[in-house]
Amino acid sequence: MPKVCLRTLSVHLRANLLTRGKFVTTFPKSVVDFYAHRFGLKVLPVALPKHPWPVVVLTLKNRTLSPVVTAFIDCARAVTNPLIKTTAA
């Protein structure tokens, strides 16, 4: 694997670096379908290891959460907690 020299979620930045220099990046298929023809990109079929995405819930200090927000957070935790336990094993 090439050495990581930049980490960004910016699709625009990665696409521009890819077309202007000696860079390799990853894109979802939907992005490749959009950019490949436009920028003359070539898809390299490479199997990459799966990495979990860090996801957090941020709230403002001293703010009361609405019942809808609280329900959403509870639901998100209920859905994701089993996934955390299966990937950690």
PyMOL commands that place a pseudoatom at each C-alpha (Angstrom):
pseudoatom trace, name=CA, resn=MET, resi=1, chain=A, elem=C, hetatm=0, pos=[0.000, 0.000, 0.000]
pseudoatom trace, name=CA, resn=PRO, resi=2, chain=A, elem=C, hetatm=0, pos=[1.209, 3.538, -0.696]
pseudoatom trace, name=CA, resn=LYS, resi=3, chain=A, elem=C, hetatm=0, pos=[2.139, 5.767, 2.230]
pseudoatom trace, name=CA, resn=VAL, resi=4, chain=A, elem=C, hetatm=0, pos=[-0.700, 8.030, 3.407]
pseudoatom trace, name=CA, resn=CYS, resi=5, chain=A, elem=C, hetatm=0, pos=[0.364, 11.633, 2.880]
pseudoatom trace, name=CA, resn=LEU, resi=6, chain=A, elem=C, hetatm=0, pos=[-3.024, 13.347, 3.253]
pseudoatom trace, name=CA, resn=ARG, resi=7, chain=A, elem=C, hetatm=0, pos=[-6.284, 12.484, 4.976]
pseudoatom trace, name=CA, resn=THR, resi=8, chain=A, elem=C, hetatm=0, pos=[-9.431, 14.292, 3.931]
pseudoatom trace, name=CA, resn=LEU, resi=9, chain=A, elem=C, hetatm=0, pos=[-13.066, 13.503, 3.296]
pseudoatom trace, name=CA, resn=SER, resi=10, chain=A, elem=C, hetatm=0, pos=[-13.242, 16.151, 0.575]
pseudoatom trace, name=CA, resn=VAL, resi=11, chain=A, elem=C, hetatm=0, pos=[-14.151, 14.411, -2.668]
pseudoatom trace, name=CA, resn=HIS, resi=12, chain=A, elem=C, hetatm=0, pos=[-13.337, 17.568, -4.620]
pseudoatom trace, name=CA, resn=LEU, resi=13, chain=A, elem=C, hetatm=0, pos=[-9.846, 17.861, -3.135]
pseudoatom trace, name=CA, resn=ARG, resi=14, chain=A, elem=C, hetatm=0, pos=[-9.052, 14.174, -3.660]
pseudoatom trace, name=CA, resn=ALA, resi=15, chain=A, elem=C, hetatm=0, pos=[-10.290, 14.254, -7.261]
pseudoatom trace, name=CA, resn=ASN, resi=16, chain=A, elem=C, hetatm=0, pos=[-8.183, 17.316, -8.041]
pseudoatom trace, name=CA, resn=LEU, resi=17, chain=A, elem=C, hetatm=0, pos=[-5.051, 15.894, -6.408]
pseudoatom trace, name=CA, resn=LEU, resi=18, chain=A, elem=C, hetatm=0, pos=[-5.584, 12.654, -8.273]
pseudoatom trace, name=CA, resn=THR, resi=19, chain=A, elem=C, hetatm=0, pos=[-5.695, 14.412, -11.634]
pseudoatom trace, name=CA, resn=ARG, resi=20, chain=A, elem=C, hetatm=0, pos=[-2.726, 16.719, -10.931]
pseudoatom trace, name=CA, resn=GLY, resi=21, chain=A, elem=C, hetatm=0, pos=[-0.143, 14.498, -9.287]
pseudoatom trace, name=CA, resn=LYS, resi=22, chain=A, elem=C, hetatm=0, pos=[1.078, 11.059, -8.383]
pseudoatom trace, name=CA, resn=PHE, resi=23, chain=A, elem=C, hetatm=0, pos=[-1.728, 10.229, -5.978]
pseudoatom trace, name=CA, resn=VAL, resi=24, chain=A, elem=C, hetatm=0, pos=[-3.977, 7.264, -5.350]
pseudoatom trace, name=CA, resn=THR, resi=25, chain=A, elem=C, hetatm=0, pos=[-7.301, 7.592, -3.563]
pseudoatom trace, name=CA, resn=THR, resi=26, chain=A, elem=C, hetatm=0, pos=[-10.476, 5.695, -2.857]
pseudoatom trace, name=CA, resn=PHE, resi=27, chain=A, elem=C, hetatm=0, pos=[-13.988, 6.676, -3.851]
pseudoatom trace, name=CA, resn=PRO, resi=28, chain=A, elem=C, hetatm=0, pos=[-17.407, 5.086, -3.521]
pseudoatom trace, name=CA, resn=LYS, resi=29, chain=A, elem=C, hetatm=0, pos=[-18.694, 3.691, -6.817]
pseudoatom trace, name=CA, resn=SER, resi=30, chain=A, elem=C, hetatm=0, pos=[-21.239, 6.495, -7.126]
pseudoatom trace, name=CA, resn=VAL, resi=31, chain=A, elem=C, hetatm=0, pos=[-18.446, 9.089, -7.033]
pseudoatom trace, name=CA, resn=VAL, resi=32, chain=A, elem=C, hetatm=0, pos=[-16.327, 7.146, -9.516]
pseudoatom trace, name=CA, resn=ASP, resi=33, chain=A, elem=C, hetatm=0, pos=[-19.275, 6.976, -11.891]
pseudoatom trace, name=CA, resn=PHE, resi=34, chain=A, elem=C, hetatm=0, pos=[-19.549, 10.760, -11.698]
pseudoatom trace, name=CA, resn=TYR, resi=35, chain=A, elem=C, hetatm=0, pos=[-15.849, 11.713, -11.852]
pseudoatom trace, name=CA, resn=ALA, resi=36, chain=A, elem=C, hetatm=0, pos=[-14.188, 8.971, -13.923]
pseudoatom trace, name=CA, resn=HIS, resi=37, chain=A, elem=C, hetatm=0, pos=[-15.267, 10.211, -17.342]
pseudoatom trace, name=CA, resn=ARG, resi=38, chain=A, elem=C, hetatm=0, pos=[-15.081, 13.882, -16.387]
pseudoatom trace, name=CA, resn=PHE, resi=39, chain=A, elem=C, hetatm=0, pos=[-11.447, 13.685, -15.223]
pseudoatom trace, name=CA, resn=GLY, resi=40, chain=A, elem=C, hetatm=0, pos=[-10.270, 10.669, -17.222]
pseudoatom trace, name=CA, resn=LEU, resi=41, chain=A, elem=C, hetatm=0, pos=[-9.769, 8.515, -14.138]
pseudoatom trace, name=CA, resn=LYS, resi=42, chain=A, elem=C, hetatm=0, pos=[-9.001, 4.819, -14.257]
pseudoatom trace, name=CA, resn=VAL, resi=43, chain=A, elem=C, hetatm=0, pos=[-10.387, 2.387, -11.695]
pseudoatom trace, name=CA, resn=LEU, resi=44, chain=A, elem=C, hetatm=0, pos=[-7.847, 0.025, -10.178]
pseudoatom trace, name=CA, resn=PRO, resi=45, chain=A, elem=C, hetatm=0, pos=[-9.549, -3.038, -8.668]
pseudoatom trace, name=CA, resn=VAL, resi=46, chain=A, elem=C, hetatm=0, pos=[-7.818, -3.317, -5.292]
pseudoatom trace, name=CA, resn=ALA, resi=47, chain=A, elem=C, hetatm=0, pos=[-9.077, -5.162, -2.222]
pseudoatom trace, name=CA, resn=LEU, resi=48, chain=A, elem=C, hetatm=0, pos=[-8.747, -2.812, 0.749]
pseudoatom trace, name=CA, resn=PRO, resi=49, chain=A, elem=C, hetatm=0, pos=[-9.071, -3.665, 4.436]
pseudoatom trace, name=CA, resn=LYS, resi=50, chain=A, elem=C, hetatm=0, pos=[-12.252, -2.445, 6.074]
pseudoatom trace, name=CA, resn=HIS, resi=51, chain=A, elem=C, hetatm=0, pos=[-11.842, 0.302, 8.635]
pseudoatom trace, name=CA, resn=PRO, resi=52, chain=A, elem=C, hetatm=0, pos=[-14.642, 1.360, 10.956]
pseudoatom trace, name=CA, resn=TRP, resi=53, chain=A, elem=C, hetatm=0, pos=[-15.665, 5.011, 10.722]
pseudoatom trace, name=CA, resn=PRO, resi=54, chain=A, elem=C, hetatm=0, pos=[-15.609, 6.947, 13.969]
pseudoatom trace, name=CA, resn=VAL, resi=55, chain=A, elem=C, hetatm=0, pos=[-19.039, 8.454, 14.568]
pseudoatom trace, name=CA, resn=VAL, resi=56, chain=A, elem=C, hetatm=0, pos=[-19.985, 10.717, 17.462]
pseudoatom trace, name=CA, resn=VAL, resi=57, chain=A, elem=C, hetatm=0, pos=[-22.999, 12.690, 18.596]
pseudoatom trace, name=CA, resn=LEU, resi=58, chain=A, elem=C, hetatm=0, pos=[-22.222, 16.275, 19.543]
pseudoatom trace, name=CA, resn=THR, resi=59, chain=A, elem=C, hetatm=0, pos=[-24.481, 18.541, 21.538]
pseudoatom trace, name=CA, resn=LEU, resi=60, chain=A, elem=C, hetatm=0, pos=[-24.114, 22.085, 22.789]
pseudoatom trace, name=CA, resn=LYS, resi=61, chain=A, elem=C, hetatm=0, pos=[-23.323, 22.646, 26.450]
pseudoatom trace, name=CA, resn=ASN, resi=62, chain=A, elem=C, hetatm=0, pos=[-26.175, 23.759, 28.676]
pseudoatom trace, name=CA, resn=ARG, resi=63, chain=A, elem=C, hetatm=0, pos=[-28.807, 23.020, 26.026]
pseudoatom trace, name=CA, resn=THR, resi=64, chain=A, elem=C, hetatm=0, pos=[-31.785, 20.818, 26.723]
pseudoatom trace, name=CA, resn=LEU, resi=65, chain=A, elem=C, hetatm=0, pos=[-32.294, 18.193, 24.053]
pseudoatom trace, name=CA, resn=SER, resi=66, chain=A, elem=C, hetatm=0, pos=[-35.740, 17.951, 22.540]
pseudoatom trace, name=CA, resn=PRO, resi=67, chain=A, elem=C, hetatm=0, pos=[-37.607, 14.648, 22.922]
pseudoatom trace, name=CA, resn=VAL, resi=68, chain=A, elem=C, hetatm=0, pos=[-37.158, 14.012, 19.187]
pseudoatom trace, name=CA, resn=VAL, resi=69, chain=A, elem=C, hetatm=0, pos=[-33.370, 14.402, 19.430]
pseudoatom trace, name=CA, resn=THR, resi=70, chain=A, elem=C, hetatm=0, pos=[-33.238, 12.180, 22.501]
pseudoatom trace, name=CA, resn=ALA, resi=71, chain=A, elem=C, hetatm=0, pos=[-35.287, 9.518, 20.704]
pseudoatom trace, name=CA, resn=PHE, resi=72, chain=A, elem=C, hetatm=0, pos=[-33.003, 9.728, 17.666]
pseudoatom trace, name=CA, resn=ILE, resi=73, chain=A, elem=C, hetatm=0, pos=[-29.855, 9.326, 19.782]
pseudoatom trace, name=CA, resn=ASP, resi=74, chain=A, elem=C, hetatm=0, pos=[-31.372, 6.379, 21.656]
pseudoatom trace, name=CA, resn=CYS, resi=75, chain=A, elem=C, hetatm=0, pos=[-32.376, 4.750, 18.370]
pseudoatom trace, name=CA, resn=ALA, resi=76, chain=A, elem=C, hetatm=0, pos=[-28.942, 5.320, 16.837]
pseudoatom trace, name=CA, resn=ARG, resi=77, chain=A, elem=C, hetatm=0, pos=[-27.276, 3.725, 19.867]
pseudoatom trace, name=CA, resn=ALA, resi=78, chain=A, elem=C, hetatm=0, pos=[-29.677, 0.772, 19.790]
pseudoatom trace, name=CA, resn=VAL, resi=79, chain=A, elem=C, hetatm=0, pos=[-28.879, 0.162, 16.133]
pseudoatom trace, name=CA, resn=THR, resi=80, chain=A, elem=C, hetatm=0, pos=[-25.105, 0.627, 16.368]
pseudoatom trace, name=CA, resn=ASN, resi=81, chain=A, elem=C, hetatm=0, pos=[-24.268, -1.072, 19.671]
pseudoatom trace, name=CA, resn=PRO, resi=82, chain=A, elem=C, hetatm=0, pos=[-24.744, -4.600, 18.272]
pseudoatom trace, name=CA, resn=LEU, resi=83, chain=A, elem=C, hetatm=0, pos=[-22.482, -3.663, 15.344]
pseudoatom trace, name=CA, resn=ILE, resi=84, chain=A, elem=C, hetatm=0, pos=[-19.734, -2.511, 17.704]
pseudoatom trace, name=CA, resn=LYS, resi=85, chain=A, elem=C, hetatm=0, pos=[-19.837, -5.797, 19.582]
pseudoatom trace, name=CA, resn=THR, resi=86, chain=A, elem=C, hetatm=0, pos=[-19.643, -7.898, 16.387]
pseudoatom trace, name=CA, resn=THR, resi=87, chain=A, elem=C, hetatm=0, pos=[-16.724, -5.947, 14.881]
pseudoatom trace, name=CA, resn=ALA, resi=88, chain=A, elem=C, hetatm=0, pos=[-14.745, -5.970, 18.131]
pseudoatom trace, name=CA, resn=ALA, resi=89, chain=A, elem=C, hetatm=0, pos=[-14.906, -9.756, 18.378]
for i in range(1, 89): cmd.bond("trace and resi %d" % i, "trace and resi %d" % (i + 1))
show_as sticks, trace
zoom trace
